[in-house]
Amino acid sequence: MADQSWLTEFPDMSRRELLGIRKTLDGAYRDFSRAYGDQIEAFFDPLLSFLVWFENLLLNTPWWLVLGVLAGLVYFMSRSWKLCVGVSLSLLAIGYFGMWDNTMRTLSIITVCTFLAIILGIPVGIMMARSNRTQAIITPFLDIMQTMPAFVYLIPVVMLLGIGKIPGVIAVVIYAIPPVIRLTNLGIRLVPHETLEAATAYGATPKQRLFGVQLPLAMPTIMAGINQTIMMALAMVVIASMIGVKGLGQPVLKSITNQYFTLGLLNGLAIVALAIMFDRVSQSYAKRTQKHLGGDQNGQ
Amino acid sequence: MDNNSAPLIEIESLTQIFGNTPEKVLAKVDQGMSKSDVLAETGHTVGLRDINLSVNRGEIFVIMGLSGSGKSTLIRHFNRLIDPTAGKIKVEGDDILTLSPKELIEFRRHKMSMVFQHFGLMPHHCVLDNVGYGLSIQGEKPDVWKTKAKEWLEVVGLEGYEDQYPSQLSGGQQQRVGLARALCTDAEILLMDEAFSALDPLIRYEMQTQLIELQGKLHKTIIFITHDLDEALRLGDRIAVLKDGEMVQVGTPEDIILSPVDEYVRDFAKDVNRAKALKVKHIMDRSKDRVVDCDSEDGLNDAFNKHDTLIWTKNHQLQGVVSKNRLAAYQAGQIDSPLLHQTSVKKKDYLQSVLPLALLTDHHLLPVLDSDNQVIGSLSNDALAEVLNPSFDAA
């Protein structure tokens, strides 16, 4: 019965073969990171110095000035006093509970990550909307980025760049970029066919079609994507703290290992407060700039 | 080339096949394989098959067919929103299929404009920006295109709506914006894809009237798509009937009604209100054997050998309709006038407006005048009854 053993046991490869594959791949990657690690790190240097500069700016500016500027920004974006007061109150509470510095660190990295995700994500979304083939190629990658546990793609990033801010940013961007790509693609594809046809019929160039018709009409959907991206970036704060990103994630990590419930709760609530701030402000900004579409529901 | 007599647009053996490899299927379609066989055998859909037509400068050319007949596909070939599988599209003698992308954009900007079934307005632009869209993407200065857009908005009767957004307007108003946008670029050719089909009947009729009025002033060349024969008959100088992607008949409105080439066109024409679609000139008797020109009624006596009633003209001016009995009675001094009646109709009158007159004059003969009030023939109640009877064609 010896030959029939594959019926009861899965005919897997031998441990030695598996070890061989792992060694080869790991070795190849290690060699790659040794050979090119410095160049790649140098490539990210401008980003790193910007990150450091921005974080220091937020940390070194007196708290009341930061608070004032943030409140002003919120009002400028949303034109709502209620929102402005709410944001100021929650920031005051955060400061009162001693989480001001960590909140500023998180704020700085999330802001940078969101901008990176938008700058990279919207062009990719546009490319996907232009051809079904591109969409078919990119979609599985987006699925992988969203479902692959963050720790798994942290390994090569850390191997390549060590721990610190840049690997953190890369991890957050990989995790948070899919919504903005997907919804840019979707938004452009949902632009009414006849409207686009009209632009073509009147002699619009491809550029005029994109910037004059497709992007403006897709904007509500794109804004929803940006909103999702911000939320996901905030959700990654704790995981990013495991590879040395300072901010609200680190106290949370510390409370898990030491079972400090209150510390965890407070910092968790601070993350929630940041998330709600970003969400409400970006939503009301989107609503305000898309006012002309308001009548659409009863118009047609 | 003589610009006035040559057709402005010519389409030659245009075929459109939808599918993955239309070129490979083309030979089979050319051999005349039926639409359903092509679909079953190759999975390709024949959208249009061997379309030939020519559109003259300044006419309203209506393309009519039921949904799925390929009419909206056909109109999208005129400005190459869709490229054909085979065939030629010539505008002023030049094949537009050979245009480079840049030339095509210039062609679309200056030669043709289009009105869409569901308006195709830009929801994020206000009405004024929508009307000026064509000019603004050409790089025209804002104060130039805004002035022009304002003028055209006034023409379509929407002054004061400049700053509204399309979603704030009714369907009829939105299509007026669509029409103003099309006219604003001064393009010579106007493509109208079921432009009035989404509007309710009253507004549709109003828009048709407005289009006819505008066309009287502007003399554009208009390609008009519709599934509504009444609309086609009202607007069209010529009508092309499409069925399953094939051209069934091209002709004037009365050709379509009075001599349909097959069952399909006959069915189409069956429910049409003929009294509203046909004019006196289409059914009048052009022979002059009932018209007698003489200076006094005495000259009429000899003419009463074939008919009992005649039309009497003096120096080609209508005097009236005379009957044999009445003339005899008049000449015997029993009545004051030999005339039965002096009613007449114009050759351009619709049958609908003639019907009451025909019913009131019970002597079955109406003189027909041309625009110079010259008698050019006669209309008999028999001819009227015959053409208005729906079973006329079948008989």
Interface residues (C-beta under 8 A of the other chain):
Chain A: P192 E194 T195 E197 A198 A199 T200 A201 Y202 G203 A204 T205 Q208 G212 V213 P216 L217 H292 L293 G294 G295 D296 N298 G299 Q300
Chain B: R76 N79 L81 I105 E106 F107 R108 R109 H110 M112 S113 M114 F116 Q117 H118 F119 G120 L121 M122 P123 H124 C126 Y133 G134 I137 Q138 Y165 P166 S167 Q168 L169 R181 T185 L191
